[in-house]
Amino acid sequence: MKKLLLVAAIAGALPFAAQAESNFVSAASGQLSATARLNFTVTIPRVMYLQVGTGTNFSTVSTVDGLTFTVPGASVGAGGTIAGAGGDLTGGAVTVRVLGNAGNLSLNSGVTGQLSNGSSTIPWSAITVTAAPLTTGMTTGFTNAAITHPAFSTTSGAGPTATAFTAVNTVVRQESKWTFAYDNTGVYAPGTYGATVANNGVVTYTLTSP
């Protein structure tokens, strides 16, 4: 079972301040005119939100979705992708949602090594990802389109595989669906690969601002 790490963060509030005044005038005759002013200030914090799988918009949710690919015995290495089970959209598919107001953003995926069963490994290249627009659960104000999945990287740090988001007026608001599958072209030793951090089954997605 491969898990996706949900990283979601949103900070701050929108403080609102108003200052008022008064003005008294008096005259024996003629038109009177009095003015009073209000001074409005709105402060917008820098915010960032990333959802991969289960999540609630603009909230932190600790659920980590599990994706499982089970290869039938008679089909080992026979080719043809093996669909996944799990994910918030089921069938190995997950929601992806990105929000930021600090300029262009960068999304990476990182894992500590190849999928392992403790003694043998399966390369991450065996896991395929299809990006497409969401068909349900769209969010008003977000651009719903295929977000490119950042290539699985076993190198620490950001690496060269990031997916870039170009901000409009410093704002990024995009959403998508990723559907994962197992390509089943290799023949590997029997066992359960991934599923735990120790077996390199947990992928961490990191969204970064300038």
Protein Blocks (a to p, Z undefined) as FASTA:
>chain_A
ZZdddddddeddddddddddddddddfedjddddddddddddddddddddehjddehiac
fbdcdddddddfklgongpiaddeedjkgghiacdddddfebjaddddddfbdcdehjac
cdfklpccdddddfehpaehiacdddddddddfbecjbjmbccdddeehiacdddddddd
dehlaccdeddeejilklopaccdddddZZ
